[in-house]
Amino acid sequence: MLNKLSNRLKNISGDKKSVLALVGGTTIAQALNFLFSPIQTRLFSPEVFGELAVFTSITSIIGTIICLGYDQGIPLPKEDAEGYAILKVSWLFALIISLLSMFLLFVFGNKIYYNFGASNLSYYWFYVPLLLLTQGFIQSTNYWLIRNKKFKIISYNKVIPTLFVNILSIFLGFIGFLNLGARLFAILIGNIINVAILLFSIIDDIKKSWEKISRRNIIFKYKNFLLYDIWSNLINTLSWMIIPVLLNMYFDSYVAGQYSIGLKIIQLPISIIGASFGQVFFKNASEKYHNNELYSYTKKYIKKLFLYTFPFGLILLFFGRELFVFVFGEKWINAGLYVQILSPWAVFWFVSSPISIIYIIVQKQYISLITSCLNLLFRFLAIYIAFLFKNDLLAMLLLSISGIIVSGLSIFLSVKYSKFNYVKA
C-alpha cells in the first residue's frame, strides 16, 4: 500500500505538487491555530482578543499598500534581473511606509487610537512600524520565491512561525503576561523568524551580481499595480478589517473580541477547503470557458458547494453556542451566539468565494470591486444602525443579512457572466 502511495506521489505533476505544498502549509498552519485556540481563549480575556483584532485590522489595512502593489509584479518579468529589481523596489517602499507610519503614530498616535475608541493601543504604537516592515519583507519575498518555484519554503514558512507564535503566546500567558503586549510580542517574534528563514533561502540571490536596472524605470513600467490593483485590494481588505474596528468603536473590545473568535471559526473551512475548491474551479472553469461550457459547469459547481456547505451551516446554526462553550470556555458564549446568527451568511460566502474567479476568467474584474464596495458600505451601516439601538446581536443579524445579499448578488452575477461565450482572437 505504501509503495502504491509512493508511486502515485511520484507521478503527480509539478503544478499539482506546488499546489499541494502551498495548501498543505496553509492547512497545517490553520490547524495549529485552531488546536492552540482553546488554551489561548482560557488564558486571555475577550477584551485582549478584541484589542488584538483592532490592532491587526489597522496593520492589515496599511499592510495592503505596504509595497504599493509592486510585489505582485515580481513573478512577471521574463528576466530574473528585472524581477529582482522589482523585489528591491518593494523592499524600499515597505521601508518608507513603515518609517512614515512610525512618524505619524509617534506624533498623532494617541489621537488616532482615541478616535477609534482604542486608546489602550497607543501604548503599543511602536509595534506597528516593526510589524509593517517585517510584513512587507515577507510579502514581497514570498513573491520572489513563487517566481523561483520554491513553494516548499513558503509552505514551511507558514507553519514554523505559526507554531512559535502560539507556543510563545501560551508561555507568556502561563507566566502572567496576559495583556495585549504579550500577544503582539509573540507575533513580532514570529515575523522575525519568518524573515530569518526567507533571508536564508534567498542569500545566494542577494549575493549575485544582478544587472543594474533603474528604479525609476521599474516604478514607471509597473505603475498599474499602484494605480489600479492596489485600490481594489485595499477596499476588499477594508471591508473585512473595518468590522472589529467599528465594533470596538461603537460597542467595546469585549464585543470585538467575541466577534473575532467567531469569525476565525467561520473562516477556517474557507481558508482550508475553500482555497482548494477555488484552485480546482479556476483551472477547470478556464478550460470550460474556452470550450463554451462554463455556464453549465458553474451551475453544477454551485450546487456541489451548497451541498458540501449546508451541513456545516446547520451545525453552527443549531449548536454554535454549545460548541463554543465546550471548546473555548464559558466566557466565549457570545461568540457562539454570534456564529449562530452569522452561519446562514457563512454558507453563501463559502459558495460565492471560489466561483467569483469567473470575473477574472471573463475579464470583468470590476465586479469584484463593486461587491467589495457594497460590502464595505453595508457593514458600516449594519454596525452603525445596531449602535443606535445599543444591541450587539442586532449588529450580527444585520451583518448576516447584508452578507447574504452581497454574496447572493455575487453568485447571481457569476452565473450571469458564465454565459459569456469565449471568442477566439
C-alpha positions in Angstrom: 0.0 0.0 0.0 2.8 2.4 0.9 4.5 1.5 -2.4 1.4 2.4 -4.3 1.1 5.7 -2.5 4.8 6.5 -3.2 4.3 5.7 -6.9 1.3 8.0 -7.0 3.1 10.8 -5.4 6.0 10.4 -7.9 3.5 10.7 -10.8 2.0 13.9 -9.5 2.8 16.8 -11.9 4.9 19.7 -10.9 2.0 22.1 -10.8 -0.1 19.8 -8.6 2.9 19.3 -6.2 3.2 23.1 -6.0 -0.5 23.5 -5.1 -0.3 20.6 -2.6 2.7 22.2 -0.9 1.0 25.6 -0.6 -2.4 24.2 0.5 -0.6 21.7 2.9 1.3 24.5 4.6 -1.8 26.7 4.9 -3.9 23.8 6.2 -1.3 22.8 8.9 -0.9 26.5 10.0 -4.7 26.9 10.3 -4.9 23.6 12.1 -2.2 24.7 14.6 -4.1 28.0 15.2 -7.3 26.1 15.9 -5.6 23.5 18.2 -3.9 26.2 20.3 -7.0 28.4 20.4 -8.8 26.6 23.3 -5.7 27.2 25.5 -5.3 30.8 24.5 -9.0 31.6 25.0 -8.8 30.3 28.5 -5.7 32.4 29.2 -6.5 35.7 27.6 -9.7 37.7 28.0 -12.2 38.6 25.3 -11.1 42.2 25.7 -7.5 41.3 24.8 -8.7 39.4 21.8 -10.8 42.5 20.8 -7.8 44.8 21.2 -5.7 42.4 19.1 -8.4 42.3 16.4 -8.5 46.1 16.2 -4.7 46.3 16.1 -4.5 43.6 13.5 -7.2 45.2 11.4 -5.3 48.6 11.4 -2.0 47.0 10.4 -3.6 44.7 7.8 -5.3 47.7 6.1 -1.9 49.5 6.0 -0.2 46.3 5.1 -2.3 46.0 1.9 -0.4 49.0 0.5 2.9 48.4 2.2 4.7 47.6 -1.1 2.4 49.8 -3.1 1.3 46.7 -5.1 4.7 46.3 -6.8 5.3 43.0 -5.0 2.6 41.4 -7.2 4.8 42.2 -10.3 7.8 40.2 -9.1 6.8 36.9 -10.9 6.0 38.7 -14.2 9.3 39.7 -16.0 11.0 37.2 -18.2 14.4 38.0 -16.9 15.3 37.4 -13.2 17.3 40.6 -13.1 14.1 42.6 -13.6 12.2 40.5 -11.1 14.9 41.1 -8.5 14.8 44.9 -9.3 11.1 44.9 -8.5 11.8 43.0 -5.3 14.2 45.7 -4.2 11.7 48.4 -5.1 9.1 46.6 -3.0 11.5 46.4 0.0 12.2 50.2 -0.5 8.5 51.1 -0.4 8.0 48.8 2.7 10.7 50.7 4.5 9.4 54.1 3.5 5.8 53.4 4.5 6.9 51.8 7.8 9.0 54.8 8.7 6.1 57.1 7.7 3.7 55.1 10.0 6.3 55.4 12.8 6.4 59.2 12.5 2.6 59.6 12.3 2.0 57.3 15.3 4.7 58.9 17.3 3.2 62.4 16.7 -0.5 61.6 16.4 -0.8 58.1 17.9 -2.8 59.0 21.0 -5.4 61.0 18.9 -5.7 58.3 16.2 -6.3 55.5 18.6 -8.7 57.6 20.8 -10.8 58.3 17.7 -11.1 54.6 17.1 -12.1 54.0 20.7 -8.9 52.1 21.3 -6.8 54.4 23.4 -5.1 51.4 25.1 -3.4 50.6 21.8 -1.4 53.8 22.0 0.9 52.1 24.5 1.9 49.7 21.8 2.3 52.1 18.8 5.9 51.1 18.2 4.8 47.6 17.2 3.0 49.0 14.1 6.1 50.0 12.1 8.0 46.9 13.1 5.2 44.6 12.1 4.6 46.5 8.9 8.3 46.4 7.9 8.6 42.6 8.5 5.2 42.0 6.8 6.4 44.0 3.7 9.6 42.0 3.5 7.7 38.7 4.0 5.0 39.6 1.5 7.4 40.7 -1.3 10.0 37.9 -0.7 7.3 35.3 -1.0 6.5 36.5 -4.5 10.2 36.1 -5.3 10.0 32.5 -4.0 6.9 32.0 -6.2 8.8 33.3 -9.2 11.6 30.7 -8.5 9.0 27.9 -7.7 10.3 27.5 -4.1 6.9 26.5 -2.8 8.1 24.2 -0.1 9.9 27.1 1.6 6.7 29.2 1.5 4.8 26.2 3.0 7.4 25.7 5.8 7.3 29.4 6.5 3.6 29.3 7.1 3.9 26.5 9.7 7.1 27.3 11.7 6.3 30.9 12.6 2.7 29.9 13.4 4.0 27.3 15.8 6.4 29.7 17.5 3.7 32.4 17.9 1.2 30.1 19.5 3.8 28.5 21.9 5.3 31.8 22.9 1.8 33.4 23.5 0.8 30.5 25.7 4.1 30.5 27.6 3.8 34.3 28.2 0.2 33.8 29.4 1.1 31.0 31.8 3.8 33.1 33.4 1.4 36.0 34.0 1.7 38.3 30.9 -2.0 38.4 30.0 -2.2 41.8 28.2 -2.1 42.8 24.6 1.7 43.4 24.7 2.3 39.6 25.2 0.3 38.8 22.1 2.0 41.5 20.0 5.5 40.4 21.1 4.7 36.8 20.1 3.5 37.9 16.7 6.6 40.1 16.2 8.9 37.2 17.1 7.0 35.0 14.6 7.6 37.6 11.9 11.3 37.8 12.7 11.6 34.0 12.5 9.7 34.3 9.1 12.2 36.9 7.9 15.2 34.9 9.0 14.0 31.8 7.1 13.4 33.9 4.0 16.8 35.6 4.2 18.5 32.2 4.5 16.6 31.0 1.5 17.5 33.9 -0.8 21.0 34.7 0.5 22.5 33.3 -2.7 20.3 35.5 -4.8 21.3 38.6 -2.8 25.0 37.8 -3.4 24.6 37.6 -7.2 25.8 40.4 -9.4 22.5 41.4 -11.0 22.2 43.7 -14.0 21.6 47.2 -12.7 18.1 48.4 -13.6 16.9 51.9 -12.9 14.4 52.1 -10.0 12.6 54.9 -11.8 12.1 52.7 -14.9 10.8 49.9 -12.8 8.3 52.1 -10.9 7.0 53.6 -14.2 6.8 50.3 -16.1 4.7 48.6 -13.4 2.7 51.7 -12.3 -0.6 49.9 -13.0 -0.2 48.0 -9.8 -0.1 51.3 -7.9 -2.8 53.0 -10.0 -5.4 50.2 -10.1 -4.8 46.9 -8.4 -3.8 48.2 -5.1 -7.1 50.1 -4.6 -9.3 47.1 -5.3 -7.2 45.1 -2.8 -7.4 47.9 -0.3 -11.2 48.2 -0.4 -11.6 44.4 -0.1 -9.3 44.3 2.9 -11.0 47.3 4.4 -14.5 45.7 4.0 -13.3 42.8 6.2 -10.9 44.5 8.7 -13.2 47.5 9.4 -15.7 45.3 11.4 -13.6 44.8 14.6 -12.6 48.5 14.5 -16.2 49.6 14.3 -17.4 47.1 16.9 -14.8 48.3 19.3 -15.6 52.0 18.5 -19.4 51.7 18.8 -19.6 49.0 21.4 -16.4 47.8 23.2 -13.3 45.5 23.0 -15.4 42.6 24.5 -17.8 42.6 21.6 -14.9 42.9 19.1 -13.1 40.0 20.7 -16.1 37.7 20.7 -16.7 38.5 17.0 -13.0 37.9 16.1 -13.0 34.4 17.6 -16.4 33.6 15.9 -15.2 34.8 12.5 -12.0 32.8 12.9 -14.0 29.6 13.2 -16.2 30.5 10.3 -13.2 31.3 8.1 -11.4 28.1 8.9 -13.1 25.9 6.3 -12.9 28.7 3.7 -9.1 29.1 4.2 -8.5 25.3 4.0 -11.2 23.7 1.9 -12.4 26.8 0.1 -8.9 27.6 -1.2 -8.7 24.1 -2.7 -12.2 24.4 -4.3 -11.2 27.8 -5.7 -8.0 26.4 -7.3 -9.8 23.4 -8.8 -12.6 25.6 -10.1 -10.2 28.2 -11.6 -8.4 25.5 -13.6 -11.4 23.7 -14.8 -13.5 26.8 -15.4 -10.8 28.3 -17.6 -10.9 25.2 -19.8 -14.8 25.2 -19.9 -14.8 28.8 -20.9 -12.6 28.1 -23.9 -15.0 25.3 -24.9 -18.1 27.5 -24.2 -19.2 25.1 -21.4 -18.7 27.5 -18.5 -22.4 28.1 -17.7 -23.4 24.5 -17.2 -20.2 23.8 -15.2 -20.7 26.8 -13.0 -24.3 25.8 -12.1 -23.2 22.2 -11.2 -20.3 23.5 -9.1 -22.6 25.9 -7.2 -24.9 23.0 -6.3 -21.9 21.0 -5.2 -20.7 23.8 -3.0 -24.1 24.3 -1.4 -24.3 20.6 -0.8 -20.9 20.5 1.0 -21.5 23.7 3.0 -25.1 23.3 4.1 -24.4 20.7 6.9 -21.6 22.9 8.3 -24.0 25.8 8.3 -26.7 23.8 10.1 -24.3 22.6 12.8 -23.2 26.2 13.5 -26.9 27.5 13.4 -28.2 25.0 15.9 -25.2 24.1 18.1 -22.9 27.2 17.8 -23.3 28.4 21.3 -22.8 24.9 22.9 -19.8 24.2 20.7 -18.0 27.4 21.6 -18.6 26.9 25.4 -17.3 23.4 25.1 -14.2 24.2 23.0 -13.2 27.7 24.2 -14.8 28.1 27.6 -17.8 29.7 29.3 -16.6 33.3 28.7 -17.0 32.8 24.9 -20.7 32.1 24.9 -21.4 35.3 23.0 -19.0 34.2 20.2 -21.2 31.1 19.8 -24.3 33.2 19.6 -22.7 35.5 17.0 -21.7 32.4 14.9 -25.3 31.1 15.1 -26.6 34.4 13.7 -23.8 34.6 11.0 -24.0 31.0 9.9 -26.5 31.5 7.0 -24.2 34.2 5.6 -21.3 31.8 6.0 -22.9 29.3 3.6 -23.5 31.9 0.9 -20.0 33.3 1.4 -18.4 29.8 1.1 -20.2 29.4 -2.2 -19.6 32.8 -3.7 -15.9 33.0 -2.7 -14.5 30.3 -5.2 -16.8 31.0 -8.1 -16.1 34.7 -8.1 -13.0 33.7 -10.0 -15.3 33.8 -13.0 -14.9 37.6 -13.1 -11.2 37.1 -13.8 -11.9 34.5 -16.5 -14.3 36.7 -18.4 -12.3 39.9 -17.7 -14.9 41.5 -15.6 -12.7 42.2 -12.5 -14.6 45.5 -11.8 -17.5 43.4 -10.4 -15.2 42.3 -7.5 -14.5 46.0 -6.8 -18.3 46.8 -6.8 -19.1 43.9 -4.5 -16.3 44.9 -2.2 -17.6 48.5 -2.1 -21.1 47.2 -1.3 -19.7 45.0 1.5 -17.9 48.0 3.0 -21.0 50.2 2.8 -23.4 47.6 4.2 -21.1 46.5 7.0 -20.7 50.1 8.2 -24.5 50.7 8.0 -25.2 47.4 9.8 -23.0 48.2 12.8 -24.0 51.9 12.9 -27.7 51.0 13.0 -27.1 48.4 15.7 -25.2 51.1 17.7 -28.2 53.4 17.6 -30.2 50.6 19.2 -27.3 49.6 21.6 -27.7 46.0 20.5 -24.7 43.9 19.5 -26.9 40.9 18.5 -28.7 43.2 16.1 -25.3 44.1 14.6 -24.6 40.4 13.9 -28.1 40.0 12.4 -27.7 42.9 10.1 -24.2 41.8 9.1 -25.6 38.4 8.3 -28.4 39.8 6.2 -26.2 42.2 4.3 -23.6 39.4 3.8 -26.3 37.1 2.3 -27.4 39.9 0.0 -23.9 40.7 -1.3 -22.8 37.1 -1.6 -26.1 36.2 -3.2 -25.6 39.0 -5.7 -22.1 37.8 -6.4 -23.4 34.3 -7.1 -26.1 35.6 -9.4 -23.6 37.7 -11.3 -21.1 34.8 -11.5 -23.8 32.7 -13.1 -24.8 35.5 -15.4 -21.3 36.2 -16.7 -20.6 32.5 -17.0 -23.0 32.6 -20.0 -20.4 34.7 -21.9 -19.0 32.8 -24.8 -15.3 32.6 -25.5 -14.4 34.3 -28.7 -11.2 33.3 -30.4 -8.9 36.2 -31.2 
